[in-house]
Amino acid sequence: MSWLDDLDDDEPEFDEADVRVRPNPKANRPRTKRRPAHSDAEIARVLGVDRGRYTVLVDEDLPTERTVLAARARELRKTPIVTGDRARVVGDASGDDGTLARIVGIEPRTSLLRRSADDTDQVERVIVANADQMLVVVAAADPEPRPRLVDRYLVAALDAGIRPLLVVTKTDLADPAEFLAHFEGLDLEVFTSGREEMPLERIGAALIGHSTVFVGHSGVGKSTLVNALVPDAKRATGHVNEVTGRGRHTSSSTVSLRYRGEGGNGWVIDTPGVRSFGLGHVDPANILRAFTDLAEIAEECPRGCTHLPDAPDCAIVEAVEEGRLGPGGAARLDSLQRLLETFAKKAQEPGAS
C-alpha cells in the first residue's frame, strides 16, 4: 500500500470562487488596441463644425435624408474633420432633438484644400475636403482687386487638383478688363457681376453636379453672392471700411449649402474671408501639371529647370519664342511663370525651408 493512497480527509478543499478580487474603481474595461469595426456605420456628409459638434447629412438625396448632430469619437481626436468630409456615423442618427451621434471614421478624400498661416509655415490648415471646384470671388473695386492673392488661390486649387473659376463683382464701379488681362493664358471660366446684373443662372449652371468652395477677400461680396444662389443661406454680409479699404469678416465658419437649380443640385461651400493665403504646403510640380500642354514640352527641359524667364535652355520658353504654341502660347507661359514666381518667392524669404 502506497502512502499516496493515504488521503487526509482533514485537508481543506480550495474553491477559486472564494478568491477576493479588488474591484475596478472606475468600472471601465481593460485597455485594448482593438477597435470595433462599426460595420453598421452610416455614411454622412459633414455640413459644418461648431465648437466640437458636427452637423452631418445622413441618407443624402433619399426620402430618409436628415441632418444629425454628432460628436467625434475618442480615437479620432488627432484626425481633422472638416466641412465636406464623408464621415462614418454610429449611434443615434435619427436627427431628433436632444440626440447625439458619433463619428467613428472618415472616408478617403478625393481632394483637400489647404493653406498655411504664411509662406514659411509648413503646418497646413485644412479648409475643406472633397471639393472639385473653387470659385474665387474678387471685386473690381471697393476693395481694389489683388492679382497676387488670386494667384495664390489658383496655386492652392491647382495643387489640390481642384478646377478654379473666377467671378468679378462690383463691375458697375470699375472696368475689370485690366485686372482680367493677368489671367488670359489660363483655362479659367470668368463671370462678371454688377449691381444691376448678377449672372446667377450662368454661375448656377456651373455649380450643378459639383462641390464648389467659395473663397475671397473680405468685403468682395462673396456672402451676397451665396445668399443670392441659396436664398435660405442667410449668410451675414458686411461693408468695406472707407479708411483702410478692408472688408469686415462676416462669415465666421465654413458651411456646406445645397444649391438647387433647374438642371439639378450642387453644393456651395462658403468660407470666411481671408486677407492672406500661405503656400507653405504646396508642391510646385502640381502647378506645372495643371498646364497640360506646357507640361508635355517641359519634359525636354534640363533637370531642375524653373521655367522662369531667366531659366537657361527652357524648352517652354523656346517653344513660345518659335511660335510653336500658337497665338495664346505667350499668355499661357506668362500665367504659368506668374504662379511659379508666386510660389518661388516664399522659398527665397529668410527662414524658408
MARVOPA-951744 format. One line per field, with one value per residue: residue in one letter; x, y, z of N, C-alpha, C in turn. Coordinates in steps of 0.1 Angstrom, whole numbers, plus 2048, in hexadecimal, padded with zeros to 3 digits. Each point is the difference from the previous one (the first is absolute). Layout:
N
resn: [A,...]
n.X: [X,...]
n.Y: [Y,...]
n.Z: [Z,...]
ca.X: [X,...]
ca.Y: [Y,...]
ca.Z: [Z,...]
c.X: [X,...]
c.Y: [Y,...]
c.Z: [Z,...]
REM end
This chain:
353
resn: [M,S,W,L,D,D,L,D,D,D,E,P,E,F,D,E,A,D,V,R,V,R,P,N,P,K,A,N,R,P,R,T,K,R,R,P,A,H,S,D,A,E,I,A,R,V,L,G,V,D,R,G,R,Y,T,V,L,V,D,E,D,L,P,T,E,R,T,V,L,A,A,R,A,R,E,L,R,K,T,P,I,V,T,G,D,R,A,R,V,V,G,D,A,S,G,D,D,G,T,L,A,R,I,V,G,I,E,P,R,T,S,L,L,R,R,S,A,D,D,T,D,Q,V,E,R,V,I,V,A,N,A,D,Q,M,L,V,V,V,A,A,A,D,P,E,P,R,P,R,L,V,D,R,Y,L,V,A,A,L,D,A,G,I,R,P,L,L,V,V,T,K,T,D,L,A,D,P,A,E,F,L,A,H,F,E,G,L,D,L,E,V,F,T,S,G,R,E,E,M,P,L,E,R,I,G,A,A,L,I,G,H,S,T,V,F,V,G,H,S,G,V,G,K,S,T,L,V,N,A,L,V,P,D,A,K,R,A,T,G,H,V,N,E,V,T,G,R,G,R,H,T,S,S,S,T,V,S,L,R,Y,R,G,E,G,G,N,G,W,V,I,D,T,P,G,V,R,S,F,G,L,G,H,V,D,P,A,N,I,L,R,A,F,T,D,L,A,E,I,A,E,E,C,P,R,G,C,T,H,L,P,D,A,P,D,C,A,I,V,E,A,V,E,E,G,R,L,G,P,G,G,A,A,R,L,D,S,L,Q,R,L,L,E,T,F,A,K,K,A,Q,E,P,G,A,S]
n.X: [808,7FD,80A,801,7FD,809,7F4,803,7F6,80B,805,800,7F5,807,7F9,804,7F4,807,808,806,7F8,80B,7F6,7FC,807,805,7FF,80D,800,807,80B,7FD,809,7F8,7FC,7F4,7FB,7F5,7FD,7FA,80C,7FA,800,807,7FA,80C,7F6,804,809,7FB,80C,807,7F6,7FC,7FC,7FA,800,7F6,802,80B,7F7,7FF,7F4,80A,803,80A,7FF,80D,7FF,80D,806,80C,802,803,7FE,7F7,804,808,7F4,804,7F5,7FE,7FB,7F6,805,803,7F8,806,7F3,801,7F8,7FB,7FE,7F7,809,7FA,7F8,80C,801,809,804,808,80A,801,7FE,80A,7F8,807,809,7F8,7FF,80A,7F8,80C,804,80A,805,80C,808,804,7F3,806,7FA,7F9,7F7,7F9,7FC,801,7F8,805,805,7F9,7FB,807,7F7,80A,7FC,801,802,7F9,7FA,805,80B,80C,800,804,806,809,7F6,7FB,80C,800,7F4,804,80B,7F8,7F8,80A,806,7F3,803,7FE,7F5,808,7F7,7FD,7FC,7FE,7FF,7F5,7FD,7F6,80A,804,808,7FC,800,806,7F8,7F6,807,801,7F4,804,80B,7F8,7FE,7FB,7F5,7FD,7FA,7F8,800,7F4,7FD,800,80B,7FA,80A,7F5,7FA,809,801,7F3,800,80A,7F6,7F8,7FE,803,80B,7FB,80C,7F9,809,805,806,802,7F3,802,7F7,809,7FE,801,80B,805,7FC,805,80A,802,7F3,800,80B,7FB,80A,806,7FC,80B,809,805,80B,7FA,806,7FE,7F4,800,7FD,7F5,806,7F7,805,7FD,7F9,805,7F7,7FA,7FC,7F4,805,7F4,804,7FC,80D,7FF,807,805,80C,7FC,80D,7F9,80A,806,7FE,80A,80B,803,808,805,80C,801,7F5,801,7FD,80B,803,7F7,808,80C,7FC,7FC,80C,7F6,7FD,802,7F9,7F9,801,7FC,7FC,801,7FC,80A,807,7F5,7FB,801,802,808,7FE,807,7F7,80D,7FF,7F7,7FB,7F9,80A,809,7F6,7FF,80D,7FF,7F7,806,7FD,801,7F6,7FB,80A,803,7F3,7FF,80B,7FA,7F4,806,808,7F4,7FA,80A,800,7F3,801,808,7F9,7F8,806,800,7F4,806,806,7FF,7FA]
n.Y: [7F4,809,809,800,7F4,805,802,80D,7FB,803,7FC,80D,801,803,80A,801,7FC,7FC,801,808,807,808,807,801,80A,7FF,7F3,801,7FE,7F5,807,803,7FB,7F6,805,804,7F7,802,7F3,805,806,80C,802,80B,80A,804,806,7FE,809,7FE,805,7F8,806,7F5,808,7F5,7FD,7F9,7F6,806,808,7FA,7F9,7F8,809,803,80B,7FD,802,802,7F8,804,7F4,7FA,7F6,80A,801,7F9,7FC,809,805,801,80B,7F8,7FC,7F4,801,7F7,7FE,7FF,7F7,80A,7FB,801,808,7F9,80A,804,7FC,7F7,800,7F6,808,7F4,807,802,801,7F8,80A,806,809,808,80A,805,806,808,802,7FC,806,803,800,7F5,806,7F6,808,7F6,803,7F7,7F5,7F9,80D,803,80B,80A,808,806,807,80A,80C,806,804,807,7F8,806,7FB,7F4,802,805,805,804,804,804,805,804,804,804,806,804,804,804,804,80C,800,80A,808,80A,808,80A,805,808,7F9,803,7FC,7F6,802,7F4,806,80B,7FE,7FE,80A,800,7FC,807,7FC,802,7F3,80D,7FA,80C,804,809,808,807,80C,804,7F9,7F6,7FA,800,801,809,808,800,802,808,802,7FD,7F6,80C,7FF,80C,802,809,807,809,80C,804,801,7F5,7FC,7F8,805,80C,7FB,7FB,80B,806,7F7,802,803,7F3,804,80C,801,804,80C,806,809,809,7FF,80C,7FF,7F4,800,7FC,7F4,800,7F7,7FA,7F8,7FB,7F9,7F4,802,7F5,805,7FA,800,806,7FA,806,800,803,7F9,808,801,80A,801,807,808,802,80D,800,805,7F4,7FA,7FA,7FE,7FF,7FB,809,7F7,807,7F3,802,80C,7FB,7F6,80C,803,7F8,809,808,7F8,7FE,80D,802,7F5,80A,806,807,7F6,802,800,80D,800,807,80D,7FF,7F6,7FB,800,809,7F4,803,807,7F6,7F8,808,802,7F3,804,7F6,80A,806,807,7F6,7FB,80D,801,7F3,802,80C,7F9,7F6,809,807,7F5,7FC,80D,7FF,7F4,804,80A,7F7,7F9,80C,800,809,7F5,802,7F5]
n.Z: [800,7F7,805,7F2,803,808,7FE,802,806,808,7F4,801,7FA,7F5,801,7F3,801,80A,7F5,808,7F8,7FF,804,7F3,806,7F4,803,7FB,7F3,800,800,7F3,7F7,802,7F5,804,7F8,808,7FE,80B,7FF,800,7F3,805,7FA,803,806,80C,806,80D,805,7F7,7FB,7F9,7F7,7FF,7F3,805,7F9,7FB,7FC,80C,800,805,7F7,808,807,803,80D,7FE,808,802,7FB,80C,7F8,7FE,80D,7F9,7FC,7F6,804,7F3,7FC,7FC,80C,7FC,80A,808,801,80D,807,808,7F4,80A,805,809,806,805,7F3,801,7F3,7FB,7FC,7F9,7F5,7F7,7F6,7F8,801,7F8,808,802,802,800,80B,800,80C,7FB,7F7,80C,802,805,80B,7FB,7FB,803,7F4,7F6,801,7F6,800,7F5,805,7FC,805,7F9,80A,7F7,806,7F6,80B,80A,803,7FE,7F3,805,7F5,808,807,7F5,7FD,80C,7FE,7F4,806,80A,7F7,7F8,80B,802,7F3,804,7F8,7FC,806,7F8,80A,7F8,80C,802,7F4,807,809,7F9,7F6,800,7F4,806,80A,7F8,7FB,80D,7FD,7F5,804,80A,802,801,804,7FA,80B,7FB,80B,7FE,805,7F3,7FF,806,7F9,808,7F5,7FB,80B,802,7F3,804,809,7F7,809,806,807,801,802,807,7FA,808,7FC,80C,7FF,7F9,809,807,80C,7FA,7FA,80B,806,7F6,801,80D,7FC,804,7F9,7FE,7F7,80B,7FD,7FA,804,7F7,809,801,80C,804,7FB,80C,7FD,806,808,7F8,7F7,80C,7F8,7FE,7F7,7FF,7F4,800,7F4,7FE,7F5,7F5,7FE,80D,809,809,804,808,801,809,7FE,80C,7FF,7F8,806,804,7F8,80B,7FA,80D,7FD,7F7,7F7,7FC,801,80A,801,7FC,808,806,7FB,7FC,7F7,80A,808,7F5,7FD,80D,7FA,7F7,80C,803,807,808,7F4,802,7F3,807,7FE,80B,7FE,800,7F3,805,7FF,80B,806,7FC,805,80B,801,7FE,808,807,809,7F4,7FC,806,7F9,7FC,7FE,7FA,7F9,7FD,7FE,7F9,7F9,7FF,7FD,7F8,7FC,800,7FB,7F6,800,803,7F6,7FB,807,809,804,7F3,800]
ca.X: [7F8,809,7FB,7F8,7F2,7FB,7FA,7FD,7F3,7FF,806,7F5,7FE,801,7F6,804,7F5,801,80B,7FB,806,7FE,7F7,804,7F9,7FA,7F6,802,806,80E,804,803,802,7F6,7F4,7F4,800,7F5,7FB,7F2,801,7FA,808,7F9,808,802,7FB,806,806,7FE,804,801,7F4,800,7F3,802,7F5,7FF,7F7,7FF,7F7,7F6,7F5,803,80B,7FE,80C,802,80B,809,80D,80C,804,80D,80C,802,803,80B,7FC,7F8,7F3,7FD,7F4,802,804,7F6,802,7F9,7F8,7F9,7F9,7F2,800,7F2,7FE,7F7,805,806,808,80E,806,80E,808,80A,80A,7FF,802,80B,7FC,803,808,802,805,808,808,809,7FE,808,808,80B,7FA,7FE,7F5,7F5,7F3,7F7,7F4,7F4,803,7F8,7FC,806,800,802,7FC,807,7F8,808,7F8,807,804,7FA,80E,807,803,80E,804,809,7F8,7F9,80A,802,7F5,802,80B,7FB,7F6,807,807,7F6,7F8,7F2,7FE,7FD,7F7,802,7F5,803,7F4,801,805,7FA,809,80D,801,80A,808,80E,802,7FE,80B,80A,7FC,7FB,806,7FB,7F3,7F8,7F3,7FE,7F3,800,7F4,7FF,7F5,7F3,800,807,7FE,7FE,7FD,80D,808,7F9,802,80D,800,7F8,808,80D,802,808,804,801,80B,801,804,7F4,7FA,7FF,7F3,7FE,7F4,7F4,7FE,7FB,7F2,7F8,7FF,7F9,7F8,7FE,80E,800,80E,802,807,806,804,80E,804,804,80D,80A,7FD,7FF,7F2,7FE,7FD,7F2,7FE,809,802,7FE,7F4,7FB,7F3,7FC,7FB,7F5,7FE,7F6,805,805,805,80E,803,807,807,804,80B,802,809,80E,808,80C,7FF,80D,802,80B,7FD,7FD,80A,800,7FE,7F2,7FC,803,7F7,7F3,801,803,808,80D,807,805,80C,80A,808,80C,808,80B,7FC,800,7FC,7F6,7F6,7FE,806,80E,804,807,7FC,7F2,7FA,7F3,804,804,7F5,7F8,807,800,7F2,7FB,7F4,7F5,7FE,7FD,80B,807,7F7,800,80D,801,7F8,808,80B,7FB,7FD,80C,807,7F9,805,80E,803,7FF,80C,80C,7FF,807,7F9,7F9,807]
ca.Y: [80C,80C,80B,808,7FC,804,80E,806,806,80D,80B,808,802,80F,804,80D,80A,807,809,80E,808,80E,806,80B,80C,808,7F7,800,7F4,801,807,7F7,807,7FC,808,7F9,803,809,7FC,806,80E,807,80A,80D,80C,80A,80D,80B,7FD,80B,7FD,7F2,7F8,7FF,7FE,7F6,7FC,7F2,7FB,80C,7FF,7F6,805,800,80A,807,805,7FA,806,7F5,803,7F8,7F4,802,7FB,80A,80D,806,800,80C,7FE,80D,801,7F9,7F2,7F5,7FA,7F4,804,7F6,806,805,809,803,80F,805,809,7FB,7F4,802,7F4,800,7FE,7F6,7FF,809,7F9,806,80D,802,80C,807,80E,803,80C,801,80D,808,7F8,7F9,7F6,7F3,7FA,803,802,7FA,809,7F8,7F3,7FA,809,7FE,80D,80C,80C,80C,80C,80C,80C,809,80B,801,803,7FE,7F2,7FD,7F5,7F6,7F8,7F7,7F6,7F6,7F7,7F7,7F6,7F7,7F8,7F7,7F7,7F6,7F9,806,809,80E,809,80E,809,80E,807,80F,806,80E,80A,801,7F7,7F5,7FB,800,7F5,7F3,7FD,7F8,7F2,7FC,7F4,7F5,7FA,804,806,80C,807,80E,803,80E,802,7FE,7F3,7F5,7F5,7F4,7F4,7FA,7FA,7F4,7F5,7FB,7F9,7F4,7F4,802,805,80C,808,80E,806,80D,80A,806,80B,7FF,7FD,7F2,7FC,805,7F6,7F4,802,800,7F3,7F7,80A,7FE,7FF,80A,803,80E,809,80B,80B,803,80C,80A,804,7F6,7F9,7F2,7FB,7FA,7F2,7FE,7F2,7FB,7F2,7F9,7F8,7FA,804,7FA,808,7F9,806,7F9,7F3,7F7,806,800,804,80C,800,80E,801,80D,808,801,80B,7F9,7F1,7FA,7F5,7F8,7F1,7FD,7F9,808,7F8,7FF,80B,7FD,7F5,806,805,7F3,802,805,7F6,7F6,806,801,7F4,802,809,7FB,7FD,80B,80C,807,805,80E,808,7FF,7F2,7FD,7F5,7FB,7FB,807,80E,7FF,7FD,80D,809,7FA,800,7F2,7FE,808,80E,800,7FA,809,803,7F5,800,80B,7FC,7F6,806,807,7F7,7FB,80A,801,7F5,801,80B,7FB,7F8,809,809,7FB,7F7,7F6,7F3]
ca.Z: [800,7FF,808,7F8,801,80D,7FE,80C,800,807,7F7,7FB,7F2,7FC,7F5,7FB,800,80C,800,800,7F5,802,7F6,7F7,805,7F5,7FA,7F1,7FA,7FE,7F3,7F5,7F3,7F7,7FF,7F9,7F1,7FD,7F3,7FE,7FE,7F5,7F9,800,7FB,80A,7FB,808,80D,809,80E,803,7FB,7F2,7F9,7F5,7F8,7FE,7F5,7F7,7F4,802,807,80E,802,80C,806,80D,808,804,807,7FC,809,807,7F8,7F5,805,7F9,7F1,7FD,7F9,7FA,7F8,7F3,803,800,80D,804,80C,807,80B,7FD,7F4,7FC,7FE,80A,809,80C,7FD,7FC,7FA,802,7F4,803,7F5,7F5,7F4,7F8,7FA,7F2,800,80C,7FE,80C,7FF,80C,806,7F8,7F7,807,809,7FA,806,7F7,805,7F7,7FE,7FC,7FA,7F5,7F6,7F2,7FA,808,7FB,806,7FF,801,7FD,7F7,808,80D,800,7F3,7FE,803,7F7,807,809,7F7,7FC,80B,800,7F4,803,80A,7F9,7F7,808,806,7F5,7FF,7F5,804,7F9,805,7FE,804,804,801,7F4,7FE,806,7F8,7F5,804,7F5,803,809,7F9,7F7,807,800,7F3,7FC,808,7FC,80B,7FD,807,801,805,807,804,808,7F8,7F9,806,7F7,808,7F8,7FA,80B,805,7F7,802,80D,800,800,805,80D,7FD,80C,7FD,808,7FC,80A,807,7FA,7F1,7FC,7FF,807,7F8,7F5,806,804,7F3,7FA,80A,808,80E,806,80B,804,803,7F7,807,7F7,800,807,7F6,803,7FE,7F4,803,803,80D,800,803,801,80A,800,7F3,7FF,7F3,7FE,7F4,7F5,7F8,7F3,7F7,7FA,80A,80C,803,80E,802,80D,803,809,805,7F8,805,7FB,7FC,7FD,800,7F7,805,7FE,7F2,7F8,7F3,7F4,7FD,7F9,7F2,7FB,7FC,7F2,7FA,7F4,804,808,7F6,7FB,80B,802,7F8,807,808,80D,809,7F9,807,7F6,802,7F4,800,800,7F4,7F7,803,7F3,7FF,7FB,7F2,7F8,7FE,7F7,7F2,7FB,7FF,809,7FA,805,80F,808,808,80C,809,807,80A,80C,808,807,80B,80B,805,807,80D,809,802,80A,80E,803,801,80C,80B,808,7F8,800]
c.X: [809,7FA,7F8,7F1,7FA,7FB,7FD,7F2,7FF,806,7F5,800,800,7F6,805,7F5,801,80B,7FA,808,7FD,7F7,806,7FA,7FA,7F6,801,806,80F,804,803,802,7F6,7F4,7F5,800,7F6,7FA,7F2,801,7F9,80A,7F8,80A,801,7FC,807,805,7FE,803,7FF,7F4,7FF,7F2,802,7F3,800,7F6,7FE,7F8,7F6,7F4,802,80B,7FD,80E,801,80C,809,80C,80B,803,80E,80C,803,805,80C,7FE,7F8,7F3,7FB,7F3,804,804,7F4,803,7F8,7FA,7F9,7F8,7F2,801,7F2,7FE,7F6,807,806,808,80E,806,80F,807,80C,80A,7FD,803,80C,7FB,805,809,800,805,806,806,809,7FE,808,809,80B,7FB,7FC,7F3,7F3,7F3,7F6,7F3,7F4,805,7F6,7F9,806,801,803,7FB,806,7F7,809,7F8,809,804,7F9,7FD,806,804,80F,804,808,7F8,7F8,80A,802,7F4,801,80A,7FB,7F6,807,807,7F7,7F9,7F2,7FF,7FD,7F6,802,7F3,805,7F3,803,805,7F9,808,80D,800,80B,809,80E,804,7FF,80B,80B,7FE,7FC,806,7FB,7F3,7F7,7F3,7FD,7F2,802,7F2,800,7F3,7F3,800,809,7FD,7FD,7FD,80D,808,7F9,802,80E,801,7F9,809,80E,7FF,80A,803,802,80B,801,804,7F3,7FB,7FE,7F2,7FD,7F3,7F3,7FD,7FB,7F1,7F7,7FF,7F8,7F8,7FF,80D,801,80E,801,808,805,803,80F,803,805,80E,80B,7FE,7FE,7F1,800,7FC,7F2,7FD,80B,803,7FE,7F4,7FD,7F1,7FB,7FB,7F6,7FE,7F6,806,806,805,80F,803,809,807,806,80B,802,80A,80E,807,80E,7FE,80E,801,80C,7FF,801,80C,800,7FE,7F1,7FB,802,7F7,7F3,800,805,809,80E,808,806,80D,80B,808,80D,809,80C,7FB,801,7FC,7F4,7F5,7FE,808,80F,806,807,7FB,7F2,7F9,7F3,802,803,7F4,7F7,807,800,7F1,7F9,7F3,7F5,7FF,7FE,80C,807,7F8,800,80D,802,7F8,807,80B,7FC,7FD,80C,808,7F9,805,80F,804,800,80C,80C,800,808,7F8,7F9,808,800]
c.Y: [80D,80A,80A,7FD,804,80E,805,807,80D,80C,809,801,80F,802,80E,80A,808,80A,80F,808,80F,806,80B,80D,808,7F9,801,7F3,801,806,7F5,809,7FC,809,7F9,804,809,7FD,806,80F,805,80B,80D,80B,80A,80E,80C,7FB,80B,7FB,7F1,7F8,802,7FE,7F8,7FD,7F1,7FC,80B,7FC,7F4,805,801,80A,808,806,7FB,807,7F4,805,7F7,7F5,803,7FC,809,80D,807,801,80C,7FB,80E,800,7F9,7F2,7F7,7F8,7F3,803,7F4,807,804,80A,803,80F,806,80A,7F9,7F3,804,7F4,802,7FD,7F7,7FE,80A,7F8,807,80D,800,80D,807,80E,805,80E,800,80F,80B,7F7,7F8,7F5,7F3,7FA,804,802,7FA,809,7F8,7F4,7FD,80A,7FD,80D,80B,80C,80C,80C,80C,80B,808,80D,7FF,7F3,7FE,7F1,7FE,7F4,7F5,7F7,7F6,7F5,7F6,7F7,7F6,7F6,7F5,7F6,7F6,7F5,7F5,7F8,805,80A,80E,807,80E,808,80E,807,80F,806,80D,80B,802,7F6,7F5,7FC,7FF,7F5,7F2,7FD,7F8,7F1,7FB,7F3,7F3,7FB,802,806,80C,805,80E,803,80E,802,7FD,7F2,7F6,7F3,7F3,7F4,7F9,7FA,7F4,7F4,7F9,7F9,7F3,7F4,801,804,80C,808,80F,807,80F,809,805,80D,800,7FD,7F1,7FB,804,7F7,7F3,801,800,7F3,7F6,80A,7FD,7FF,80A,803,80F,807,80C,80B,802,80D,80B,805,7F6,7F9,7F1,7FC,7FA,7F1,7FE,7F1,7FA,7F1,7FB,7F7,7FB,804,7FA,80A,7F8,808,7F9,7F3,7F6,808,800,805,80D,7FF,80E,800,80F,808,800,80B,7FA,7F2,7FA,7F4,7F7,7F2,7FC,7F9,807,7F7,7FF,80C,7FE,7F6,805,805,7F4,802,805,7F5,7F5,805,801,7F3,801,80A,7FA,7FD,80C,80D,807,805,80F,807,7FE,7F2,7FD,7F4,7FA,7FD,808,80E,7FF,7FD,80C,809,7FC,800,7F2,7FE,809,80E,801,7FB,809,804,7F5,7FF,80A,7FD,7F6,806,809,7F7,7FA,80A,803,7F6,801,80B,7FC,7F8,809,809,7FA,7F6,7F5,7F3,7FB]
c.Z: [800,808,7F8,801,80E,800,80E,7FF,806,7F8,7FB,7F1,7FD,7F4,7FB,800,80D,800,7FF,7F5,803,7F5,7F8,804,7F5,7F8,7F1,7FC,7FF,7F2,7F6,7F4,7F6,800,7F9,7F1,7FC,7F2,7FD,7FE,7F4,7FB,800,7FC,80C,7FA,807,80D,809,80E,804,7FC,7F1,7FB,7F4,7F9,7FE,7F5,7F6,7F3,801,807,80F,804,80D,805,80F,807,805,807,7FA,809,805,7F7,7F4,805,7F9,7F1,7FE,7F9,7FC,7F8,7F2,802,7FF,80D,802,80E,806,80C,7FB,7F4,7FB,7FD,809,809,80C,7FD,7FC,7FB,802,7F3,804,7F5,7F5,7F3,7F8,7F8,7F1,7FE,80E,7FE,80D,7FE,80D,805,7F8,7F7,806,809,7F9,805,7F8,808,7F6,7FF,7FD,7F9,7F5,7F7,7F3,7F9,80B,7F9,807,7FE,803,7FB,7F6,807,80D,807,7F2,7FF,802,7F8,807,809,7F7,7FB,80B,801,7F5,803,80A,7F9,7F7,808,806,7F5,7FF,7F5,805,7F7,806,7FE,805,803,7FF,7F3,7FC,805,7F8,7F5,804,7F5,803,80A,7FA,7F6,806,7FE,7F3,7FC,807,7FA,80C,7FC,809,7FF,805,805,805,808,7F8,7FA,807,7F9,808,7F8,7FB,80C,805,7F7,802,80D,800,7FE,806,80F,7FF,80D,7FB,809,7FB,80C,807,7F9,7F2,7FC,7FF,807,7F9,7F4,805,803,7F3,7FA,809,809,80F,808,80C,805,802,7F6,807,7F6,801,807,7F7,803,7FB,7F2,802,803,80E,7FF,804,802,809,7FF,7F1,800,7F2,7FF,7F2,7F6,7F8,7F3,7F8,7FA,80A,80C,800,80E,7FF,80D,802,80B,805,7F6,806,7F9,7FB,7FE,7FE,7F7,805,7FD,7F1,7F9,7F3,7F4,7FC,7F8,7F1,7FA,7FC,7F2,7F7,7F4,803,807,7F6,7FA,80A,802,7F8,807,807,80E,80A,7FA,808,7F7,802,7F5,800,800,7F3,7F9,804,7F3,7FE,7FA,7F1,7F7,7FD,7F7,7F2,7FB,7FF,808,7FC,807,80F,808,809,80D,80A,808,80A,80C,808,808,80C,80C,806,807,80E,80A,803,80A,80E,804,802,80C,80C,809,7F8,7FF,7F2]
REM end
